[in-house]
């Protein structure tokens, strides 16, 4: 299957990226765009997270609940976003369509790829090794990694967001990073016109 955007990683950054892309479905520049997310969640740091300091989340919110609720929200509100579960990405390589992504089960092609995994070792996706470097905002003793990028962009069509983009491990930062990448992609689709997607309460007649 060919995607206009394929997100690799189903944590907070990946899900937020998918939600923002999904919310543009009625815009002319986003119509007929195909977006998918490969939901790597087993190794997400949200699995054992507890949140008391995130705006909009109730005190004591569990990260594991956010993972499951995020998938449900994406499915209910933006069902046109393809959710791919129970697959692990093994390789990303360039091809004529942009990129070919090989999982343990299938192959996909995509014009744009978003890497939204966590910053822990080992990093086992073949084809991205050349971009790995020590994380610049983590305790060196923890030996975290990031993918070399310039404002989330690794190279044309290849993005990264969240902790693996070099950001600190905070929920709000990761969510903002995912949203930022989504708006960069939407801006590209919109002929370079800076783009953001807001929902508003309609005024009563």
C-alpha positions as CSV (number, residue, x, y, z in Angstrom):
1,X,0.0,0.0,0.0
2,X,1.2,3.5,-0.8
3,X,0.9,6.3,1.7
4,X,1.4,10.1,1.4
5,X,2.5,9.9,5.1
6,X,3.4,6.9,7.1
7,X,4.1,7.5,10.8
8,X,6.3,4.9,12.6
9,X,5.5,4.9,16.3
10,X,2.2,5.0,18.3
11,X,3.3,7.0,21.4
12,X,2.3,10.5,22.2
13,X,4.3,12.1,19.4
14,X,3.1,9.7,16.7
15,X,-0.5,9.8,17.8
16,X,-0.6,13.6,18.0
17,X,1.0,13.8,14.5
18,X,-1.7,11.5,13.2
19,X,-4.5,13.4,14.9
20,X,-3.4,16.8,13.4
21,X,-3.0,15.3,9.9
22,X,-6.4,13.6,10.3
23,X,-8.1,16.9,11.3
24,X,-7.2,18.4,7.9
25,X,-9.4,15.9,6.0
26,X,-11.8,18.6,4.7
27,X,-9.1,20.9,3.4
28,X,-8.8,20.9,-0.4
29,X,-5.0,20.4,-0.2
30,X,-5.4,17.3,2.1
31,X,-8.3,15.6,0.3
32,X,-7.4,12.2,-1.0
33,X,-4.2,12.1,1.0
34,X,-3.5,8.7,2.5
35,X,-2.1,8.6,6.0
36,X,-1.1,5.6,8.1
37,X,0.5,5.0,11.5
38,X,2.3,1.8,12.5
39,X,1.4,1.6,16.1
40,X,4.6,0.6,17.9
41,X,3.4,0.8,21.5
42,X,4.9,-2.1,23.4
43,X,8.1,-0.2,24.1
44,X,6.5,3.2,24.6
45,X,7.6,4.9,27.8
46,X,3.9,5.8,28.3
47,X,3.4,2.1,29.3
48,X,4.5,2.9,32.9
49,X,3.9,6.6,33.0
50,X,1.7,8.5,35.6
51,X,0.7,12.1,34.9
52,X,-0.1,14.8,37.4
53,X,1.4,17.8,35.6
54,X,-0.1,17.9,32.1
55,X,-2.6,20.5,31.2
56,X,-5.9,19.0,30.3
57,X,-5.2,15.6,31.8
58,X,-6.8,14.7,35.1
59,X,-4.5,14.0,38.1
60,X,-3.3,10.4,38.1
61,X,-3.8,9.8,34.4
62,X,-2.0,6.6,33.3
63,X,0.1,6.6,30.2
64,X,-1.1,3.1,29.3
65,X,-4.7,4.4,29.2
66,X,-3.6,7.3,27.0
67,X,-2.2,4.8,24.5
68,X,-5.4,2.8,24.2
69,X,-7.6,5.9,24.4
70,X,-5.5,7.6,21.7
71,X,-6.0,4.8,19.3
72,X,-9.7,4.9,20.0
73,X,-9.9,8.7,19.5
74,X,-8.1,8.5,16.2
75,X,-10.3,5.7,15.0
76,X,-13.5,7.4,16.1
77,X,-12.8,10.9,14.9
78,X,-10.6,10.3,11.9
79,X,-11.3,6.8,10.7
80,X,-9.6,7.5,7.4
81,X,-6.2,7.3,9.1
82,X,-5.0,3.7,8.6
83,X,-3.9,2.1,11.9
84,X,-1.4,-0.7,11.4
85,X,-0.9,-2.9,14.5
86,X,1.2,-6.0,15.3
87,X,3.9,-5.1,12.9
88,X,7.5,-4.1,13.6
89,X,9.4,-1.9,11.1
90,X,12.7,-3.6,10.1
91,X,13.9,-1.4,7.3
92,X,13.4,2.1,5.7
93,X,15.0,2.7,2.3
94,X,14.7,5.2,-0.6
95,X,12.8,4.3,-3.7
96,X,11.0,6.0,-6.6
97,X,7.9,6.7,-4.6
98,X,10.0,8.3,-1.8
99,X,10.5,5.5,0.7
100,X,9.9,1.8,1.1
101,X,9.1,0.5,4.6
102,X,9.6,-3.2,5.3
103,X,8.0,-4.7,8.4
104,X,8.1,-8.2,9.8
105,X,5.0,-8.9,7.8
106,X,4.5,-6.5,4.8
107,X,6.0,-3.8,2.7
108,X,4.7,-0.2,2.2
109,X,5.7,2.8,0.2
110,X,5.3,6.4,1.3
111,X,6.1,9.9,0.1
112,X,6.8,11.0,3.6
113,X,7.9,9.1,6.7
114,X,7.7,10.3,10.3
115,X,9.9,8.4,12.8
116,X,8.2,8.8,16.2
117,X,9.8,6.1,18.4
118,X,11.4,6.6,21.8
119,X,15.1,7.4,22.3
120,X,16.2,4.1,23.9
121,X,18.7,1.6,22.5
122,X,18.8,-0.6,20.6
123,X,17.5,1.1,17.5
124,X,17.0,-1.7,15.0
125,X,15.6,-0.1,11.9
126,X,18.0,-0.8,9.0
127,X,18.6,2.2,6.7
128,X,18.5,4.9,9.4
129,X,21.8,4.0,11.1
130,X,23.7,6.9,9.5
131,X,21.5,9.5,11.3
132,X,21.9,8.1,14.9
133,X,23.8,10.3,17.3
134,X,24.0,10.8,21.1
135,X,20.9,12.5,22.5
136,X,21.7,16.2,23.2
137,X,19.1,16.8,25.9
138,X,19.3,13.6,28.0
139,X,21.6,12.6,30.8
140,X,24.7,11.1,29.1
141,X,24.7,8.3,31.7
142,X,21.5,7.0,30.3
143,X,23.0,6.6,26.8
144,X,20.0,7.8,24.9
145,X,20.0,8.5,21.1
146,X,18.4,10.8,18.6
147,X,18.2,11.0,14.8
148,X,20.2,13.9,13.4
149,X,17.7,16.5,12.1
150,X,17.1,20.2,11.4
151,X,13.8,21.3,13.1
152,X,12.5,17.7,12.8
153,X,13.5,17.2,9.1
154,X,16.2,14.6,8.5
155,X,16.1,14.9,4.8
156,X,13.4,15.6,2.2
157,X,10.3,13.6,3.1
158,X,11.9,12.0,6.2
159,X,10.9,13.5,9.6
160,X,11.4,12.7,13.2
161,X,9.5,13.8,16.3
162,X,9.4,13.4,20.0
163,X,12.4,12.2,22.1
164,X,14.1,10.6,19.1
165,X,14.1,14.0,17.5
166,X,16.3,15.3,20.4
167,X,13.5,16.7,22.7
168,X,13.3,16.0,26.4
169,X,11.0,13.3,27.7
170,X,8.0,15.4,28.7
171,X,4.4,14.6,27.5
172,X,3.6,18.1,26.4
173,X,6.9,18.5,24.5
174,X,6.5,15.2,22.7
175,X,2.9,16.1,21.7
176,X,4.0,19.5,20.5
177,X,6.8,18.0,18.5
178,X,4.4,15.6,16.7
179,X,1.9,18.4,16.0
180,X,4.8,20.5,14.6
181,X,5.7,17.9,12.1
182,X,2.1,17.4,11.1
183,X,1.8,21.2,10.4
184,X,5.0,21.2,8.4
185,X,3.6,18.4,6.2
186,X,0.3,20.2,5.8
187,X,2.2,23.4,4.9
188,X,4.1,21.5,2.2
189,X,0.8,20.1,0.9
190,X,-0.6,23.7,0.9
191,X,2.0,25.0,-1.5
192,X,4.2,26.3,1.2
193,X,1.5,28.5,2.9
194,X,1.9,28.2,6.6
195,X,-0.9,25.9,7.8
196,X,-2.5,25.0,11.2
197,X,-5.8,23.3,11.9
198,X,-8.1,24.7,14.5
199,X,-11.6,23.6,15.4
200,X,-13.9,26.4,16.7
201,X,-17.3,26.6,18.4
202,X,-19.8,27.9,15.9
203,X,-21.7,31.0,16.9
204,X,-25.4,30.5,17.3
205,X,-27.6,32.0,14.6
